[in-house]
Amino acid sequence: MDLVLLWVFLPLVSVAWGQYGDYYYGPYNYGDNDEWANVYRQGFNFQCPHGQVIVAIRSVFSKKEGSDRLWNYACMPAAQSLGEPTECWWEEINRAGTEWYQTCSNNGLVAGFQSQYFPSVLDREWQFYCCRYSRRCPYSCWLTTEYPGHYGEDMDMMMYTYDYYIRGATTTFSAVDRDRQWKFVVCRMTEYDCPFQNV
């Protein structure tokens, strides 16, 4: 009887092992040698290559470096069903020392960040680089949990689900800790042209 069970289950185990044994989502490639997009207390401009969007954000905080953060980003190509970007632009500046909420206008997706450090506030102002894909529209949008979980902690946010895209963010600023917590606006995009746009 044991030999019969072995004979029945051995092919199932080998098929399962073949399908799932080496199935691994590797870490996102944050660029050459995991370099940071900025140095402490300096401005920076990061843009994904054409046709790619931000899928991961990593940051470390340093109180002794002016309560500033190092930032790094990873990009991936947008789904082929979205096609090529039809236009890209820089959104309005979000001022340092304030809380804010912003999504890319024109149904755009976040494809980059620009930031400038202000020592008088010990904070940064931010701008999103957004790209629109034809007339695709967002749906099934939600806010992520807070990144980092607590002020002053390191941050590592990754998009684990394919076909979800970062469209913006809301942030809170602590005047005591001189740090920000982020919640990212994440959406799916239609695979067809839609007749409306957000502003």
Solvent accessible surface area in square Angstrom, and as a share of the most:
residue,aa,sasa,rsa
1,M,171,0.76
2,D,116,0.60
3,L,134,0.67
4,V,89,0.51
5,L,79,0.39
6,L,103,0.51
7,W,201,0.70
8,V,78,0.45
9,F,106,0.44
10,L,99,0.49
11,P,74,0.47
12,L,108,0.54
13,V,93,0.53
14,S,64,0.41
15,V,87,0.50
16,A,47,0.37
17,W,177,0.62
18,G,64,0.62
19,Q,112,0.50
20,Y,151,0.57
21,G,30,0.29
22,D,135,0.70
23,Y,149,0.57
24,Y,170,0.65
25,Y,169,0.64
26,G,43,0.41
27,P,106,0.67
28,Y,48,0.18
29,N,121,0.62
30,Y,15,0.06
31,G,37,0.35
32,D,113,0.59
33,N,138,0.71
34,D,75,0.39
35,E,108,0.49
36,W,85,0.30
37,A,35,0.27
38,N,11,0.05
39,V,94,0.54
40,Y,54,0.21
41,R,113,0.41
42,Q,98,0.44
43,G,30,0.29
44,F,18,0.08
45,N,83,0.42
46,F,48,0.20
47,Q,82,0.36
48,C,11,0.06
49,P,81,0.51
50,H,137,0.61
51,G,17,0.16
52,Q,45,0.20
53,V,2,0.01
54,I,1,0.01
55,V,14,0.08
56,A,0,0.00
57,I,1,0.01
58,R,56,0.20
59,S,0,0.00
60,V,38,0.22
61,F,36,0.15
62,S,17,0.11
63,K,124,0.53
64,K,175,0.74
65,E,54,0.24
66,G,12,0.12
67,S,10,0.06
68,D,4,0.02
69,R,10,0.04
70,L,25,0.12
71,W,8,0.03
72,N,3,0.02
73,Y,3,0.01
74,A,2,0.02
75,C,27,0.16
76,M,73,0.33
77,P,81,0.51
78,A,13,0.10
79,A,9,0.07
80,Q,176,0.78
81,S,52,0.33
82,L,4,0.02
83,G,42,0.41
84,E,117,0.52
85,P,14,0.09
86,T,80,0.47
87,E,72,0.32
88,C,48,0.29
89,W,53,0.18
90,W,75,0.26
91,E,20,0.09
92,E,132,0.59
93,I,67,0.34
94,N,16,0.08
95,R,145,0.53
96,A,19,0.15
97,G,29,0.28
98,T,65,0.38
99,E,116,0.52
100,W,25,0.09
101,Y,132,0.50
102,Q,24,0.11
103,T,32,0.18
104,C,0,0.00
105,S,35,0.22
106,N,36,0.19
107,N,5,0.03
108,G,0,0.00
109,L,0,0.00
110,V,1,0.00
111,A,1,0.01
112,G,0,0.00
113,F,3,0.01
114,Q,58,0.26
115,S,4,0.03
116,Q,84,0.37
117,Y,11,0.04
118,F,73,0.31
119,P,97,0.61
120,S,104,0.67
121,V,45,0.26
122,L,60,0.30
123,D,12,0.06
124,R,8,0.03
125,E,24,0.11
126,W,5,0.02
127,Q,25,0.11
128,F,1,0.01
129,Y,36,0.14
130,C,0,0.00
131,C,6,0.04
132,R,46,0.17
133,Y,2,0.01
134,S,34,0.22
135,R,114,0.42
136,R,35,0.13
137,C,2,0.01
138,P,27,0.17
139,Y,94,0.36
140,S,63,0.41
141,C,65,0.39
142,W,123,0.43
143,L,84,0.42
144,T,14,0.08
145,T,102,0.60
146,E,70,0.31
147,Y,54,0.20
148,P,2,0.01
149,G,43,0.41
150,H,126,0.56
151,Y,68,0.26
152,G,32,0.31
153,E,74,0.33
154,D,95,0.49
155,M,4,0.02
156,D,75,0.39
157,M,2,0.01
158,M,41,0.19
159,M,16,0.07
160,Y,173,0.66
161,T,77,0.45
162,Y,140,0.53
163,D,37,0.19
164,Y,48,0.18
165,Y,13,0.05
166,I,1,0.01
167,R,9,0.03
168,G,0,0.00
169,A,0,0.00
170,T,32,0.18
171,T,3,0.02
172,T,50,0.29
173,F,25,0.11
174,S,16,0.11
175,A,69,0.54
176,V,132,0.76
177,D,56,0.29
178,R,71,0.26
179,D,7,0.04
180,R,9,0.03
181,Q,19,0.08
182,W,3,0.01
183,K,67,0.28
184,F,2,0.01
185,V,10,0.05
186,V,0,0.00
187,C,0,0.00
188,R,78,0.28
189,M,11,0.05
190,T,12,0.07
191,E,115,0.52
192,Y,138,0.52
193,D,80,0.41
194,C,7,0.04
195,P,118,0.74
196,F,125,0.52
197,Q,94,0.42
198,N,48,0.25
199,V,161,0.93
